[in-house]
């Protein structure tokens, strides 16, 4: 028999038992749909985190206070000071771009509008680190930091918060931060959320102004940000920061540091590891469904071989070879599994789209996942269809013709 004829005979057998064929493929459909949906959720979450970490900056190291330890006993929270930031800037040999950060939520007022807003005291280098763009106006400079000038740069959303005032009209106006007058010199372009940071809803002022005029002389820093020009310099920067900070805090080599150095790339790596573990767990659950579906395919094909014993005998008597009979049953199993895989891909894509529209979850159906799902369903069909096909091919034609 020609291969085309074999395929046509296999399709005729599938059409002859439509309901049974549909129920047979149901396990494959559910398994593939589950795989596609879970992979879409994982891929969407990973893309979102990568975008947010990219907004945070991929060459930025964050230094935060840790715990002061003495004899293995905690002595309370350690502190970072402006002198630490100055030391990092001056002693790193130009390797690091540095900005301290002091922040606090405070009342901000403009005419009859007011808002409780995060005030960020930073150096001008902060804007370059995080790739902020100015929409209207200008940044403050180092001279204004040294002069403790009362100037402010507003986040993108602040003009709307302060009475939906157009950004260009706010520049040059005066706002009050905790009752202290500040001149608005610029408004940032839209940045979007970056993990837990929302720069569009913040107000930026010179760090020295924040320390001495707004925060009552409090010299404790929340963080120090340090960045390099390229990601390849991060390892050297990490070692340089550790060396300088230990010297400033008088911590010997080998002793536990009272500060932490974090890299946004480490956050991404940790998330990816967690996401992979979660994806493997979900894939295992979906794999069980595919296994059950495959066993269902094999069971139905064995039943089909038994039901069609006389048909197989007639075909062999008319000259059909073992290879032709085996190919026919393999094609039936393969068709059922691939059809189930295609329907499962469509169902999984639809479920992912519904999650995006109804629950606002980030999903992304990767072409590689679709191709893998179809390939895996075909492999299930071949694996579980092989035994029934061999059983059909080995039937003796005389015994098959006498079978009742």
GUFIZA-708082 format. One record per residue: residue in three letters; x, y, z of N, C-alpha, C in turn. Coordinates in pm, whole numbers, padded with zeros to 5 digits, always signed. Layout:
N
AlaXYZXYZXYZ;...
// end
This chain:
404
Unk+00083-00120+00000+00000+00000+00000+00087+00125+00000;Unk+00045+00223-00073+00114+00349-00071+00090+00420+00060;Unk+00184+00507+00099+00173+00576+00229+00046+00661+00232;Unk+00012+00725+00119-00108+00808+00115-00233+00725+00143;Unk-00238+00602+00084-00352+00515+00107-00359+00473+00254;Unk-00243+00446+00313-00239+00408+00455-00295+00520+00542;Unk-00257+00644+00511-00306+00759+00588-00456+00772+00572;Unk-00507+00755+00449-00651+00767+00425-00729+00662+00502;Unk-00677+00539+00506-00743+00431+00580-00744+00464+00729;Unk-00631+00517+00781-00623+00554+00923-00723+00664+00956;Unk-00736+00764+00867-00830+00873+00892-00974+00824+00888;Unk-01001+00728+00800-01136+00673+00792-01172+00601+00921;Unk-01071+00532+00981-01095+00463+01108-01123+00563+01221;Unk-01054+00676+01218-01076+00780+01319-01215+00840+01304;Unk-01256+00868+01179-01388+00926+01155-01501+00831+01191;Unk-01473+00703+01181-01577+00604+01211-01614+00603+01359;Unk-01524+00650+01443-01549+00653+01588-01516+00793+01642;Unk-01594+00892+01599-01563+01031+01632-01567+01056+01782;Unk-01674+01013+01849-01687+01041+01992-01574+00976+02070;Unk-01542+00851+02036-01433+00783+02105-01300+00854+02081;Unk-01281+00903+01960-01157+00974+01929-01146+01103+02009;Unk-01257+01175+02020-01257+01300+02097-01224+01274+02243;Unk-01289+01174+02301-01263+01142+02442-01121+01092+02462;Unk-01068+01022+02362-00931+00972+02372-00830+01086+02377;Unk-00854+01189+02298-00759+01302+02294-00775+01398+02411;Unk-00879+01380+02493-00907+01477+02599-00791+01490+02698;Unk-00731+01376+02734-00618+01381+02826-00502+01460+02770;Unk-00475+01442+02639-00366+01517+02575-00400+01666+02572;Unk-00526+01698+02541-00568+01838+02536-00547+01906+02670;Unk-00592+01842+02777-00579+01902+02910-00432+01919+02948;Unk-00352+01816+02922-00210+01825+02957-00137+01936+02883;Unk-00157+01943+02751-00090+02046+02671-00140+02185+02709;Unk-00272+02198+02730-00327+02328+02770-00267+02375+02902;Unk-00253+02282+02996-00193+02317+03125-00048+02361+03109;Unk+00026+02288+03025+00167+02325+03002+00177+02465+02941;Unk+00100+02491+02836+00106+02620+02767+00068+02734+02862;Unk-00038+02714+02940-00083+02819+03031+00021+02849+03137;Unk+00077+02745+03198+00175+02766+03305+00304+02829+03251;Unk+00347+02782+03135+00468+02840+03075+00443+02985+03038;Unk+00323+03018+02989+00290+03157+02954+00294+03246+03078;Unk+00241+03196+03190+00247+03273+03315+00390+03295+03360;Unk+00470+03189+03356+00610+03201+03397+00689+03294+03307;Unk+00666+03283+03176+00738+03369+03081+00698+03515+03097;Unk+00569+03539+03119+00523+03676+03139+00580+03737+03266;Unk+00582+03658+03374+00640+03708+03499+00788+03737+03484;Unk+00859+03651+03412+01003+03672+03394+01029+03797+03311;Unk+00952+03817+03205+00972+03937+03124+00945+04064+03203;Unk+00841+04060+03288+00809+04178+03369+00921+04210+03466;Unk+00974+04105+03533+01082+04128+03628+01206+04180+03556;Unk+01236+04124+03439+01353+04171+03364+01337+04317+03324;Unk+01216+04357+03285+01192+04496+03250+01209+04588+03371;Unk+01157+04543+03486+01167+04626+03605+01311+04638+03653;Unk+01385+04527+03646+01526+04533+03687+01605+04616+03588;Unk+01568+04611+03460+01634+04695+03361+01612+04843+03392;Unk+01488+04877+03438+01461+05015+03477+01544+05055+03599;Unk+01566+04958+03688+01646+04986+03807+01792+05010+03772;Unk+01836+04955+03661+01975+04968+03622+02049+04837+03641;Unk+02118+04792+03536+02187+04664+03542+02332+04676+03586;Unk+02381+04798+03606+02520+04815+03651+02525+04887+03785;Unk+02419+04875+03864+02410+04948+03990+02426+04852+04107;Unk+02512+04890+04201+02527+04819+04327+02466+04906+04437;Unk+02388+04844+04523+02321+04915+04632+02384+04875+04764;Unk+02432+04973+04837+02490+04948+04969+02388+04988+05074;Unk+02354+04894+05160+02257+04919+05266+02318+04882+05401;Unk+02273+04945+05507+02325+04908+05640+02282+04768+05678;Unk+02373+04695+05745+02342+04560+05790+02324+04557+05940;Unk+02386+04460+06005+02379+04445+06150+02519+04461+06209;Unk+02529+04533+06319+02654+04540+06393+02665+04418+06483;Unk+02772+04345+06468+02791+04223+06547+02913+04239+06637;Unk+02902+04188+06757+03014+04190+06850+03013+04059+06927;Unk+03114+03975+06902+03119+03846+06968+03002+03756+06931;Unk+02953+03772+06808+02841+03692+06762+02707+03741+06809;Unk+02703+03855+06877+02579+03910+06930+02548+04040+06856;Unk+02423+04058+06814+02383+04180+06745+02380+04297+06841;Unk+02435+04409+06795+02432+04531+06876+02340+04636+06812;Unk+02246+04593+06729+02154+04687+06667+02192+04716+06523;Unk+02111+04797+06459+02135+04830+06320+02260+04916+06303;Unk+02336+04884+06199+02449+04969+06162+02396+05090+06087;Unk+02486+05183+06056+02443+05305+05987+02538+05338+05873;Unk+02483+05405+05775+02561+05461+05667+02555+05612+05678;Unk+02668+05678+05651+02677+05823+05664+02722+05884+05533;Unk+02705+06014+05521+02746+06085+05401+02896+06070+05377;Unk+02976+06056+05485+03120+06037+05469+03150+05906+05396;Unk+03065+05804+05414+03085+05678+05341+03068+05700+05191;Unk+02967+05775+05152+02945+05803+05010+03059+05886+04952;Unk+03107+05985+05028+03220+06068+04981+03344+05983+04963;Unk+03369+05890+05058+03486+05802+05048+03477+05712+04925;Unk+03358+05659+04899+03342+05574+04781+03366+05652+04653;Unk+03319+05776+04650+03337+05858+04530+03483+05896+04510;Unk+03551+05935+04617+03687+05990+04605+03795+05884+04602;Unk+03770+05766+04659+03876+05667+04674+03865+05550+04576;Unk+03767+05555+04487+03749+05443+04395+03826+05460+04264;Unk+03900+05566+04252+03981+05586+04132+03900+05606+04006;Unk+03780+05662+04018+03697+05686+03901+03618+05565+03856;Unk+03631+05453+03927+03558+05332+03888+03409+05347+03913;Unk+03372+05420+04019+03233+05426+04063+03173+05564+04043;Unk+03047+05565+04003+02964+05684+04009+02872+05664+04129;Unk+02870+05760+04222+02811+05738+04354+02704+05842+04383;Unk+02598+05797+04451+02497+05888+04503+02442+05833+04634;Unk+02444+05912+04741+02374+05871+04863+02224+05893+04846;Unk+02149+05839+04938+02003+05857+04933+01947+05868+05074;Unk+01876+05977+05098+01796+05994+05218+01652+06014+05174;Unk+01562+05939+05232+01424+05950+05186+01328+05943+05302;Unk+01214+06006+05282+01108+06004+05382+00980+06056+05318;Unk+00866+06005+05364+00738+06054+05314+00702+06182+05390;Unk+00666+06286+05314+00636+06416+05375+00518+06480+05304;Unk+00461+06579+05370+00349+06651+05313+00400+06754+05213;Unk+00344+06750+05093+00381+06843+04987+00256+06923+04950;Unk+00271+07056+04941+00156+07142+04912+00190+07236+04797;Unk+00089+07258+04711+00099+07356+04603-00036+07423+04589;Unk-00041+07551+04622-00166+07626+04626-00265+07554+04718;Unk-00379+07510+04665-00476+07445+04754-00466+07292+04750;Unk-00370+07237+04675-00355+07093+04666-00240+07045+04756;Unk-00254+06926+04807-00145+06870+04888-00142+06719+04870;Unk-00029+06661+04904-00010+06517+04884+00098+06468+04981;Unk+00084+06344+05026+00187+06279+05106+00279+06204+05009;Unk+00400+06252+04993+00487+06208+04884+00624+06167+04936;Unk+00686+06072+04865+00822+06028+04899+00921+06134+04851;Unk+00997+06189+04946+01101+06288+04915+01236+06216+04911;Unk+01308+06233+04801+01437+06166+04783+01548+06269+04781;Unk+01639+06260+04881+01757+06344+04881+01872+06271+04816;Unk+01918+06318+04700+02020+06247+04623+02122+06346+04567;Unk+02227+06291+04507+02323+06370+04430+02280+06369+04283;Unk+02332+06460+04201+02295+06462+04058+02328+06333+03984;Unk+02429+06258+04033+02468+06134+03966+02355+06030+03967;Unk+02264+06044+04060+02154+05948+04072+02073+05940+03943;Unk+02047+06055+03881+01963+06058+03761+02029+05985+03644;Unk+02161+05998+03633+02233+05930+03526+02237+05780+03550;Unk+02255+05740+03676+02258+05597+03709+02133+05525+03662;Unk+02019+05584+03692+01891+05520+03662+01834+05566+03528;Unk+01915+05632+03450+01878+05671+03314+01747+05751+03312;Unk+01732+05842+03407+01616+05931+03406+01631+06035+03296;Unk+01520+06072+03235+01518+06176+03133+01435+06293+03185;Unk+01477+06413+03147+01404+06532+03190+01298+06566+03086;Unk+01179+06593+03131+01070+06630+03040+01066+06782+03021;Unk+01071+06853+03130+01068+06999+03127+01167+07050+03231;Unk+01242+07155+03199+01332+07214+03298+01470+07153+03296;Unk+01530+07135+03414+01668+07087+03424+01685+07010+03555;Unk+01806+06946+03567+01843+06883+03693+01903+06988+03788;Unk+01918+06950+03913+02005+07031+04000+02148+06980+03986;Unk+02245+07068+04015+02386+07031+03996+02457+07022+04131;Unk+02588+06988+04124+02665+06969+04245+02679+07098+04324;Unk+02683+07212+04255+02690+07340+04325+02568+07364+04411;Unk+02452+07324+04362+02329+07340+04441+02325+07241+04557;Unk+02393+07125+04540+02405+07032+04652+02491+07094+04762;Unk+02606+07149+04722+02695+07209+04820+02634+07333+04886;Unk+02553+07406+04810+02491+07527+04865+02360+07502+04937;Unk+02319+07374+04946+02195+07338+05014+02076+07418+04960;Unk+02072+07428+04828+01966+07507+04766+01832+07435+04776;Unk+01727+07511+04790+01592+07457+04801+01529+07449+04661;Unk+01575+07349+04587+01525+07324+04451+01474+07181+04446;Unk+01380+07155+04356+01318+07022+04349+01293+06982+04204;Unk+01311+06853+04179+01276+06794+04050+01161+06696+04077;Unk+01052+06713+04006+00932+06634+04031+00927+06510+03942;Unk+00871+06400+03997+00844+06283+03917+00733+06309+03816;Unk+00720+06220+03719+00628+06241+03607+00484+06261+03652;Unk+00441+06190+03755+00301+06195+03798+00270+06312+03892;Unk+00371+06379+03942+00348+06482+04043+00268+06602+03991;Unk+00289+06651+03867+00205+06762+03819+00056+06729+03822;Unk+00021+06604+03790-00120+06565+03796-00168+06559+03941;Unk-00080+06511+04030-00117+06504+04172-00140+06642+04229;Unk-00059+06737+04186-00069+06873+04238-00163+06957+04150;Unk-00288+06915+04144-00388+06995+04076-00394+06979+03927;Unk-00336+06868+03872-00334+06845+03727-00277+06966+03653;Unk-00172+07021+03711-00106+07138+03651-00012+07092+03540;Unk-00015+07154+03421+00078+07118+03315+00223+07131+03362;Unk+00311+07035+03327+00449+07038+03377+00521+07169+03346;Unk+00500+07222+03224+00572+07344+03187+00529+07464+03271;Unk+00408+07459+03327+00363+07569+03413+00414+07555+03556;Unk+00450+07432+03595+00501+07411+03730+00646+07455+03746;Unk+00724+07446+03637+00865+07485+03644+00875+07634+03675;Unk+00950+07666+03778+00963+07805+03824+00866+07840+03936;Unk+00766+07751+03958+00672+07773+04067+00732+07725+04200;Unk+00666+07762+04308+00712+07726+04442+00615+07626+04505;Unk+00670+07518+04558+00590+07422+04634+00642+07419+04777;Unk+00564+07361+04865+00605+07349+05005+00626+07202+05040;Unk+00742+07173+05094+00772+07040+05144+00789+07051+05295;Unk+00695+06995+05366+00687+07007+05512+00690+07153+05557;Unk+00621+07234+05479+00610+07376+05511+00726+07461+05465;Unk+00827+07403+05401+00946+07476+05355+00933+07498+05205;Unk+00960+07619+05161+00944+07654+05019+01057+07597+04935;Unk+01018+07537+04822+01113+07484+04725+01073+07531+04586;Unk+01175+07565+04506+01150+07603+04367+01154+07479+04278;Unk+01053+07461+04196+01051+07350+04100+01138+07388+03980;Unk+01241+07309+03954+01331+07340+03843+01318+07239+03729;Unk+01245+07129+03751+01233+07030+03644+01128+06926+03674;Unk+01082+06861+03568+00987+06750+03579+01042+06635+03496;Unk+01046+06514+03554+01101+06398+03486+01007+06345+03378;Unk+01066+06283+03278+00987+06207+03181+00939+06078+03248;Unk+00837+06018+03190+00779+05898+03251+00881+05785+03255;Unk+00892+05720+03371+00988+05612+03391+00918+05478+03412;Unk+00805+05479+03481+00737+05354+03512+00792+05293+03639;Unk+00717+05197+03694+00759+05133+03818+00881+05046+03792;Unk+00974+05045+03888+01092+04960+03881+01095+04879+04011;Unk+01034+04757+04004+01021+04672+04123+00944+04748+04230;Unk+01006+04771+04346+00935+04840+04456+00954+04992+04448;Unk+01028+05041+04350+01057+05184+04337+00959+05246+04239;Unk+00904+05363+04275+00809+05433+04188+00857+05577+04167;Unk+00957+05596+04081+01014+05730+04064+00917+05832+04009;Unk+00812+05789+03938+00716+05885+03883+00635+05953+03992;Unk+00632+05895+04112+00555+05951+04223+00645+06009+04331;Unk+00769+06041+04298+00864+06093+04396+00904+06237+04361;Unk+00962+06304+04461+01020+06436+04442+01167+06428+04483;Unk+01255+06480+04398+01399+06471+04421+01454+06609+04457;Unk+01532+06612+04567+01595+06736+04612+01742+06706+04640;Unk+01829+06808+04645+01969+06783+04681+01980+06716+04817;Unk+02072+06619+04828+02084+06543+04953+02116+06632+05073;Unk+02203+06728+05053+02238+06817+05164+02119+06900+05208;Unk+02036+06942+05114+01915+07017+05148+01818+06930+05226;Unk+01803+06805+05181+01714+06714+05253+01763+06692+05395;Unk+01894+06676+05410+01949+06648+05543+01934+06765+05639;Unk+01972+06885+05594+01982+06998+05687+01857+07084+05693;Unk+01775+07085+05588+01660+07174+05586+01526+07102+05604;Unk+01522+06975+05566+01395+06904+05568+01390+06798+05677;Unk+01500+06726+05697+01501+06613+05788+01568+06644+05921;Unk+01579+06771+05953+01627+06813+06086+01769+06776+06117;Unk+01855+06773+06015+01996+06744+06041+02029+06597+06054;Unk+01931+06511+06032+01958+06366+06043+02057+06324+05937;Unk+02170+06266+05981+02277+06234+05887+02280+06086+05846;Unk+02182+06011+05887+02179+05869+05854+02123+05850+05713;Unk+02196+05774+05630+02154+05748+05494+02073+05619+05488;Unk+01976+05616+05397+01901+05493+05375+01980+05394+05289;Unk+02047+05446+05187+02125+05363+05096+02233+05449+05031;Unk+02329+05380+04972+02426+05444+04883+02425+05365+04753;Unk+02409+05436+04641+02408+05372+04510+02541+05397+04441;Unk+02595+05291+04382+02721+05302+04308+02706+05227+04177;Unk+02749+05288+04069+02735+05222+03938+02867+05228+03863;Unk+02880+05136+03768+02996+05132+03679+02949+05158+03536;Unk+03044+05178+03448+03008+05206+03309+02960+05080+03238;Unk+03017+04964+03271+02980+04840+03204+02954+04731+03308;Unk+02872+04632+03274+02847+04521+03367+02972+04441+03399;Unk+03069+04441+03307+03192+04364+03330+03273+04419+03447;Unk+03249+04543+03486+03326+04603+03595+03260+04582+03732;Unk+03147+04512+03735+03074+04498+03861+03153+04420+03965;Unk+03222+04314+03925+03298+04234+04022+03408+04318+04085;Unk+03481+04395+04002+03585+04481+04055+03525+04589+04145;Unk+03409+04641+04106+03343+04744+04186+03298+04687+04321;Unk+03250+04565+04320+03207+04501+04445+03324+04491+04543;Unk+03438+04444+04492+03557+04431+04577+03604+04568+04627;Unk+03599+04669+04540+03645+04803+04578+03552+04863+04685;Unk+03423+04844+04670+03329+04896+04770+03352+04827+04904;Unk+03370+04696+04902+03394+04622+05026+03521+04671+05095;Unk+03625+04696+05017+03752+04743+05075+03736+04881+05138;Unk+03674+04973+05066+03661+05110+05116+03568+05116+05237;Unk+03455+05045+05230+03360+05049+05341+03418+04984+05466;Unk+03493+04877+05452+03556+04817+05569+03655+04912+05633;Unk+03729+04986+05552+03824+05081+05607+03753+05195+05677;Unk+03644+05244+05617+03569+05354+05679+03503+05311+05810;Unk+03458+05185+05817+03389+05136+05936+03483+05060+06031;Unk+03612+05059+05996+03714+04994+06079+03680+04847+06106;Unk+03652+04777+05997+03622+04634+06006+03737+04557+05942;Unk+03794+04464+06015+03907+04389+05964+03862+04285+05861;Unk+03956+04247+05777+03929+04142+05679+03899+04012+05752;Unk+03793+03946+05711+03753+03822+05778+03641+03842+05878;Unk+03626+03965+05930+03517+03993+06022+03388+04019+05943;Unk+03275+03995+06008+03146+04016+05942+03121+04165+05922;Unk+03085+04202+05800+03062+04343+05767+02929+04391+05825;Unk+02920+04521+05851+02795+04580+05901+02719+04651+05788;Unk+02742+04605+05665+02673+04661+05549+02650+04548+05449;Unk+02553+04570+05361+02522+04473+05255+02540+04538+05119;Unk+02592+04462+05024+02607+04510+04887+02520+04421+04799;Unk+02426+04483+04728+02333+04407+04645+02344+04451+04500;Unk+02325+04354+04414+02332+04377+04270+02198+04340+04210;Unk+02143+04426+04122+02014+04396+04060+02020+04268+03977;Unk+02138+04237+03923+02152+04112+03846+02133+03991+03937;Unk+02175+04002+04064+02155+03893+04159+02006+03870+04184;Unk+01930+03979+04191+01786+03967+04209+01724+03891+04092;Unk+01769+03924+03969+01716+03857+03851+01752+03710+03852;Unk+01876+03677+03891+01919+03538+03895+01838+03459+03997;Unk+01817+03519+04115+01737+03452+04218+01595+03428+04170;Unk+01537+03528+04105+01401+03511+04055+01396+03402+03949;Unk+01495+03400+03859+01494+03299+03753+01504+03158+03810;Unk+01586+03141+03915+01598+03010+03978+01465+02968+04040;Unk+01400+03061+04109+01270+03031+04168+01167+03000+04061;Unk+01171+03078+03953+01075+03059+03844+01096+02924+03775;Unk+01222+02883+03759+01251+02755+03696+01201+02639+03783;Unk+01221+02652+03915+01173+02548+04006+01021+02536+03998;Unk+00955+02652+03999+00809+02653+03990+00763+02595+03856;Unk+00833+02632+03749+00796+02582+03616+00814+02430+03607;Unk+00921+02378+03668+00944+02234+03666+00835+02160+03743;Unk+00792+02220+03855+00685+02159+03933+00556+02152+03852;Unk+00522+02264+03788+00400+02268+03707+00412+02175+03587;Unk+00531+02171+03527+00552+02081+03412+00537+01936+03454;Unk+00582+01904+03576+00566+01768+03627+00419+01731+03642;Unk+00340+01827+03695+00196+01802+03710+00130+01783+03573;Unk+00166+01871+03479+00111+01859+03344+00159+01730+03277;Unk+00283+01689+03308+00336+01566+03252+00257+01444+03295;Unk+00210+01445+03421+00125+01335+03468-00002+01328+03385;Unk-00059+01446+03355-00179+01450+03272-00150+01393+03133;Unk-00034+01429+03077+00003+01376+02945+00025+01225+02951;Unk+00083+01179+03062+00105+01034+03077-00029+00960+03080;Unk-00124+01016+03157-00257+00954+03162-00321+00956+03023;Unk-00306+01069+02953-00361+01077+02818-00297+00976+02724;Unk-00166+00957+02738-00096+00860+02655-00141+00717+02682;Unk-00162+00686+02810-00213+00553+02845-00353+00532+02788;Unk-00433+00640+02790-00566+00632+02728-00557+00604+02580;Unk-00463+00669+02513-00443+00644+02369-00407+00497+02346;Unk-00314+00444+02424-00271+00306+02407-00387+00209+02433;Unk-00464+00240+02537-00576+00153+02571-00679+00147+02457;Unk-00713+00265+02404-00811+00270+02296-00757+00201+02170;Unk-00629+00218+02143-00571+00154+02025-00570+00003+02039;Unk-00545-00048+02162-00550-00193+02183-00692-00244+02162;Unk-00790-00168+02213-00930-00205+02191-00962-00204+02041;Unk-00909-00104+01970-00934-00092+01827-00874-00211+01751;Unk-00753-00255+01794-00691-00371+01730-00779-00494+01749;Unk-00831-00511+01871-00917-00627+01899-01045-00622+01817;Unk-01106-00502+01809-01231-00488+01734-01212-00511+01585;Unk-01094-00478+01535-01071-00480+01390-00982-00597+01347;Unk-00986-00704+01427-00901-00819+01396-00934-00878+01260;Unk-01064-00896+01231-01102-00951+01100-01062-00857+00987;Unk-01075-00725+01010-01034-00627+00907-00885-00641+00878;Unk-00805-00658+00984-00661-00672+00966-00632-00800+00887;Unk-00707-00908+00921-00687-01033+00848-00719-01017+00700;Unk-00827-00947+00667-00864-00925+00527-00755-00846+00456;Unk-00705-00742+00520-00601-00659+00457-00475-00742+00431;Unk-00438-00824+00527-00318-00907+00507-00342-01010+00396;Unk-00464-01064+00390-00494-01161+00285-00489-01098+00147;Unk-00521-00966+00141-00517-00895+00013-00378-00842-00019;Unk-00280-00869+00068-00142-00832+00036-00080-00724+00121;Unk-00151-00673+00222-00093-00570+00309+00020-00631+00391;Unk+00131-00562+00396+00248-00610+00471+00237-00572+00618;Unk+00325-00634+00700+00330-00598+00841+00362-00450+00859;Unk+00453-00402+00776+00493-00262+00786+00376-00170+00759;Unk+00293-00204+00658+00178-00121+00623+00075-00119+00736;Unk+00049-00237+00797-00047-00244+00909+00005-00165+01028;Unk+00132-00183+01058+00191-00112+01171+00188+00040+01149;Unk+00219+00080+01027+00217+00224+00995+00077+00281+01009;Unk-00024+00204+00967-00162+00250+00976-00201+00283+01120;Unk-00170+00193+01213-00209+00215+01352-00123+00324+01418;Unk+00002+00333+01377+00086+00442+01429+00035+00578+01382;Unk-00010+00585+01257-00065+00710+01204-00191+00750+01281;Unk-00275+00651+01314-00396+00682+01392-00361+00740+01528;Unk-00267+00674+01597-00227+00722+01730-00161+00859+01721;Unk-00075+00875+01618-00005+01002+01602-00104+01114+01571;Unk-00201+01086+01486-00300+01187+01451-00380+01231+01573;Unk-00426+01134+01653-00504+01168+01772-00423+01254+01869;Unk-00297+01221+01889-00214+01296+01984-00179+01435+01932;Unk-00143+01445+01805-00110+01577+01749-00234+01666+01744;Unk-00349+01607+01710-00473+01685+01712-00502+01735+01853;Unk-00486+01647+01952-00503+01689+02090-00405+01797+02130;Unk-00281+01785+02080-00180+01887+02109-00217+02022+02051;Unk-00266+02023+01927-00306+02149+01864-00423+02214+01936;Unk-00522+02131+01972-00636+02185+02047-00590+02235+02184;Unk-00499+02160+02247-00445+02202+02377-00370+02333+02370;Unk-00292+02354+02261-00221+02481+02243-00320+02596+02232;Unk-00425+02575+02152-00528+02678+02139-00597+02708+02272;Unk-00629+02601+02347-00694+02620+02477-00601+02690+02575;Unk-00473+02651+02575-00377+02716+02665-00356+02862+02631;Unk-00349+02892+02500-00334+03032+02458-00457+03113+02498;Unk-00576+03053+02480-00699+03123+02520-00704+03147+02670;Unk-00662+03047+02749-00661+03064+02895-00563+03173+02937;Unk-00446+03178+02873-00349+03282+02905-00402+03421+02870;Unk-00470+03430+02755-00527+03558+02714-00637+03603+02810;Unk-00718+03508+02857-00822+03542+02954-00762+03592+03085;Unk-00654+03529+03129-00587+03573+03251-00533+03715+03236;Unk-00485+03745+03117-00432+03880+03092-00543+03984+03094;Unk-00656+03950+03031-00764+04049+03018-00849+04062+03145;Unk-00876+03949+03210-00966+03952+03325-00892+03977+03456;Unk-00774+03918+03472-00700+03931+03598-00579+04023+03586;Unk-00553+04075+03466-00438+04166+03443-00305+04100+03477;Unk-00296+03968+03458-00170+03899+03478-00087+03907+03351;Unk+00043+03919+03368+00133+03922+03253+00157+03779+03203;Unk+00126+03755+03076+00149+03624+03015+00218+03643+02881;Unk+00292+03543+02840+00360+03546+02710+00377+03403+02662;Unk+00314+03371+02549+00323+03236+02491+00444+03233+02398;Unk+00548+03163+02440+00670+03156+02361+00655+03056+02247;Unk+00702+03089+02126+00695+02993+02015+00766+02862+02046;Unk+00875+02870+02126+00947+02748+02161+00859+02654+02243;Unk+00775+02712+02331+00687+02630+02413+00582+02561+02327;Unk+00530+02632+02226+00431+02573+02136+00492+02458+02057;Unk+00612+02482+02002+00678+02377+01924+00711+02256+02011;Unk+00756+02281+02134+00788+02171+02226+00663+02091+02261;Unk+00552+02162+02283+00427+02095+02319+00380+02005+02206;Unk+00383+02056+02082+00340+01975+01967+00433+01856+01949;Unk+00563+01880+01961+00659+01771+01947+00641+01665+02055;Unk+00613+01710+02177+00595+01615+02286+00469+01532+02268;Unk+00362+01596+02221+00238+01521+02197+00259+01418+02087;Unk+00335+01453+01983+00366+01356+01877+00448+01240+01933;Unk+00543+01272+02022+00624+01166+02083+00539+01073+02168;Unk+00440+01130+02240+00348+01048+02319+00270+00953+02228;Unk+00222+01006+02113+00149+00922+02019+00233+00807+01966;Unk+00358+00836+01930+00445+00731+01878+00478+00628+01986;Unk+00505+00676+02109+00547+00586+02216+00433+00493+02257;Unk+00316+00550+02280+00206+00469+02328+00128+00399+02215;Unk+00155+00439+02092+00091+00371+01980+00173+00258+01923;Unk+00300+00247+01968+00389+00146+01910+00345+00003+01944;Unk+00313-00020+02070+00275-00157+02110+00148-00203+02040;Unk+00039-00124+02041-00080-00169+01966-00052-00191+01818;Unk+00033-00104+01760+00064-00119+01617+00140-00248+01591;Unk+00236-00281+01678+00311-00406+01661+00221-00526+01681;Unk+00129-00514+01777+00037-00626+01800-00051-00651+01678;Unk-00096-00541+01616-00178-00556+01496-00097-00615+01382;Unk+00028-00569+01369+00111-00616+01258+00148-00763+01271;Unk+00153-00817+01396+00195-00956+01417+00080-01056+01409;Unk-00042-01006+01392-00155-01099+01384-00139-01193+01263;Unk-00166-01318+01289-00163-01415+01179-00290-01397+01095;Unk-00278-01383+00963-00397-01356+00881-00504-01465+00889;Unk-00465-01593+00901-00561-01701+00908-00640-01693+01038;Unk-00565-01673+01152-00632-01660+01281-00720-01537+01285;Unk-00672-01429+01220-00750-01306+01221-00880-01320+01144;Unk-00877-01396+01033-00999-01415+00953-01101-01502+01026;Unk-01051-01593+01112-01142-01680+01186-01191-01618+01316;Unk-01136-01495+01349-01170-01432+01477-01316-01384+01477;Unk-01386-01412+01583-01525-01367+01597-01531-01263+01710;
// end
